[in-house]
Amino acid sequence: MREGKIGVAILGLGTVGTGVAEILSQNRALIFRRSGMDLELKRVLVKDPSKKRDIELQQEIYANEYRTILEDPQIQIVVELMGDLHPAKEYIIEALKAKKAVVTANKAVLANFGSELLEVARQNSVPLYYEASVAGGIPLIAPLTESLVGNNISSVMGIINGTTNYILTKMSKEGKAFNDVLQEAQALGYAEADPSADVDGLDAAHKLAILVALAFDDHIDLKDIYCEGIRSIDTMDIRFARDFGYTIKLLAIGKKTNAGIEARVHPTLIPVNHPLASVNDVFNAVFVKSQEVGELMFYGRGAGRYPTASAVIGDIVAVAKIMAGTGKALPRKFGSAKTLPITESSGSFYIRLMVEDRPGVLGDVAAILGRNGVSVASVIQEGRAQDQVPLVFVTHEVKQGALASSLKTISQLTCVHEIANVIRVEKGD
Ligand SMILES: NC(=O)c1ccc[n+]([C@@H]2O[C@H](COP(=O)([O-])OP(=O)(O)OC[C@H]3O[C@@H](n4cnc5c(N)ncnc54)[C@H](OP(=O)(O)O)[C@@H]3O)[C@@H](O)[C@H]2O)c1
């Protein structure tokens, strides 16, 4: 046995688990040379051992039950890659209580039970690492916890769902409707048969909960994250946004304000020259601002077998060093902060009304906005000779609550057929 030899068990041999198993066996010598850690894959747990796999492993490596892994003193690291909340949560807790280090890519389990799991890790003095849970292959959690440890981070803003970014990019480049692009994305395997977790923003909200805790040292409840997906985005909105100099992205935004933490996921207009505006297709990126380092952007593949496995392997080596006594600290403890309700947050807004095509409509709408203290930065009024035409404007900074009451009054005007869309604008300042 070589010095630094560490036994690893993988729970789940699907997309990511297979990639991790492959890299562990193919790159074992390279990992040893670079890190001094000799990682040996000792056991794998799956749901259906008879299933045909993309990787050939010796039959005896498959564990019949989880207990075999828990009770094996040679296994020091358990890598949870099963997904879903249960039994992933229970398996992680049992591994930590058995004094084994845990690596997971499971954003859902962390967003829902992160504080509890990290507490169990602390109580048992073993590490719990989760780099792959946010933005797949992009190293983000290690930079936030280590390289940027001396920074006061003021905001994190990211494109952290590849499916929705793919859909919005296609809608924007090819002028195709949401439902058509969604079907294409499903055919290509970029979107699930049930796409709601992605297109309604929940997947991004899970990742934002993790990011916010790391950026601001405070745990926030998933239910306090305002979450709005992309189903309402029409190609018309993308076109008007472009005319105003913006592109539409689904952003996950965490901001530290004096009044509390803002945590929200929603479609957003960002200026075309903002670095996030050129993040296209299934790519992810996270834009971090801090007083000390200034602006940073992390960019890369947010999912996929090998990108995600790359992040998991990094974690395995980091926890192996801790288990071997040559590594770094145990999980941090998070506080809890006040989350700012979405109605209290301020920003600029893009608003598209469908209105009657007659003189004076713009004046009626502008008067209501003015009475509520909402000022307009730009307007486009388009088309003639149709029974309804779009009236589109971008506001200056306004509290969401004030805007909502203006829109309520505007919706009662007989000349307004519909408030077709309201999208936040993020200027990146
Ligand atoms: N896919 C990505 O690109 C990606 C990116 C970032 C993070 N993640 C996260 O990584 C995790 C794994 O994702 P994935 O896409 O690899 O999932 P997947 O392809 O669905 O694979 C899941 C694996 O877990 C096994 N499994 C499920 N329930 C089990 C149970 N109760 N006991 C034992 N084994 C069980 C399955 O066994 P069978 O094979 O026998 O069915 C399968 O091998 C998830 O938390 C996901 O959110 C994935």
The ligand as an SDF file (V2000), in Angstrom:
LIG
                    3D

 48 52  0  0  0  0  0  0  0  0999 V2000
  -25.9240   15.4150  -14.4470 N   0  0  0  0  0  0  0  0  0  0  0  0
  -25.2540   16.5580  -14.2790 C   0  0  0  0  0  0  0  0  0  0  0  0
  -24.7220   17.1270  -15.2290 O   0  0  0  0  0  0  0  0  0  0  0  0
  -25.1180   17.1510  -12.8950 C   0  0  0  0  0  0  0  0  0  0  0  0
  -24.4550   18.3820  -12.7350 C   0  0  0  0  0  0  0  0  0  0  0  0
  -24.2950   18.9160  -11.4310 C   0  0  0  0  0  0  0  0  0  0  0  0
  -24.8150   18.2200  -10.3550 C   0  0  0  0  0  0  0  0  0  0  0  0
  -25.4840   17.0320  -10.5670 N   0  0  0  0  0  0  0  0  0  0  0  0
  -26.0020   16.3280   -9.3980 C   0  0  0  0  0  0  0  0  0  0  0  0
  -25.3470   15.0810   -9.2880 O   0  0  0  0  0  0  0  0  0  0  0  0
  -26.2270   14.1040   -8.7330 C   0  0  0  0  0  0  0  0  0  0  0  0
  -26.2990   12.9010   -9.6600 C   0  0  0  0  0  0  0  0  0  0  0  0
  -26.8310   13.3050  -10.9040 O   0  0  0  0  0  0  0  0  0  0  0  0
  -26.8230   12.3270  -12.1870 P   0  0  0  0  0  0  0  0  0  0  0  0
  -27.2660   13.1690  -13.3310 O   0  0  0  0  0  0  0  0  0  0  0  0
  -25.5460   11.5810  -12.2660 O   0  0  0  0  0  0  0  0  0  0  0  0
  -28.0130   11.3110  -11.7770 O   0  0  0  0  0  0  0  0  0  0  0  0
  -28.4600    9.9700  -12.5270 P   0  0  0  0  0  0  0  0  0  0  0  0
  -27.8240    9.8740  -13.8570 O   0  0  0  0  0  0  0  0  0  0  0  0
  -29.9440    9.9130  -12.4250 O   0  0  0  0  0  0  0  0  0  0  0  0
  -27.8530    8.8120  -11.6050 O   0  0  0  0  0  0  0  0  0  0  0  0
  -28.3080    8.5160  -10.3320 C   0  0  0  0  0  0  0  0  0  0  0  0
  -27.6230    7.2470   -9.8350 C   0  0  0  0  0  0  0  0  0  0  0  0
  -27.9990    7.0480   -8.4830 O   0  0  0  0  0  0  0  0  0  0  0  0
  -28.4260    5.7200   -8.3000 C   0  0  0  0  0  0  0  0  0  0  0  0
  -29.4540    5.7290   -7.2580 N   0  0  0  0  0  0  0  0  0  0  0  0
  -30.5990    6.4490   -7.2280 C   0  0  0  0  0  0  0  0  0  0  0  0
  -31.2640    6.2090   -6.0840 N   0  0  0  0  0  0  0  0  0  0  0  0
  -30.5490    5.2960   -5.3940 C   0  0  0  0  0  0  0  0  0  0  0  0
  -30.7170    4.6170   -4.1660 C   0  0  0  0  0  0  0  0  0  0  0  0
  -31.7950    4.8350   -3.4050 N   0  0  0  0  0  0  0  0  0  0  0  0
  -29.7640    3.7580   -3.7700 N   0  0  0  0  0  0  0  0  0  0  0  0
  -28.6750    3.5150   -4.5370 C   0  0  0  0  0  0  0  0  0  0  0  0
  -28.4430    4.1310   -5.7300 N   0  0  0  0  0  0  0  0  0  0  0  0
  -29.3800    4.9950   -6.1390 C   0  0  0  0  0  0  0  0  0  0  0  0
  -28.9820    5.2750   -9.6390 C   0  0  0  0  0  0  0  0  0  0  0  0
  -28.9090    3.8640   -9.6970 O   0  0  0  0  0  0  0  0  0  0  0  0
  -29.3300    3.0250  -11.0260 P   0  0  0  0  0  0  0  0  0  0  0  0
  -28.2670    3.3570  -12.0530 O   0  0  0  0  0  0  0  0  0  0  0  0
  -29.2630    1.6150  -10.6080 O   0  0  0  0  0  0  0  0  0  0  0  0
  -30.6830    3.5230  -11.4070 O   0  0  0  0  0  0  0  0  0  0  0  0
  -28.0150    5.9890  -10.6030 C   0  0  0  0  0  0  0  0  0  0  0  0
  -26.8850    5.1970  -10.8220 O   0  0  0  0  0  0  0  0  0  0  0  0
  -27.5610   14.8390   -8.5280 C   0  0  0  0  0  0  0  0  0  0  0  0
  -27.6410   15.3060   -7.2090 O   0  0  0  0  0  0  0  0  0  0  0  0
  -27.4830   16.0000   -9.4890 C   0  0  0  0  0  0  0  0  0  0  0  0
  -28.2600   17.1070   -9.0830 O   0  0  0  0  0  0  0  0  0  0  0  0
  -25.6390   16.4960  -11.7970 C   0  0  0  0  0  0  0  0  0  0  0  0
  1  2  1  0
  2  3  2  0
  2  4  1  0
  4  5  1  0
  4 48  2  0
  5  6  2  0
  6  7  1  0
  7  8  2  0
  8  9  1  0
  8 48  1  0
  9 10  1  0
  9 46  1  0
 10 11  1  0
 11 12  1  0
 11 44  1  0
 12 13  1  0
 13 14  1  0
 14 15  2  0
 14 16  1  0
 14 17  1  0
 17 18  1  0
 18 19  2  0
 18 20  1  0
 18 21  1  0
 21 22  1  0
 22 23  1  0
 23 24  1  0
 23 42  1  0
 24 25  1  0
 25 26  1  0
 25 36  1  0
 26 27  1  0
 26 35  1  0
 27 28  2  0
 28 29  1  0
 29 30  1  0
 29 35  2  0
 30 31  1  0
 30 32  2  0
 32 33  1  0
 33 34  2  0
 34 35  1  0
 36 37  1  0
 36 42  1  0
 37 38  1  0
 38 39  2  0
 38 40  1  0
 38 41  1  0
 42 43  1  0
 44 45  1  0
 44 46  1  0
 46 47  1  0
M  CHG  2   8   1  16  -1
M  END
$$$$
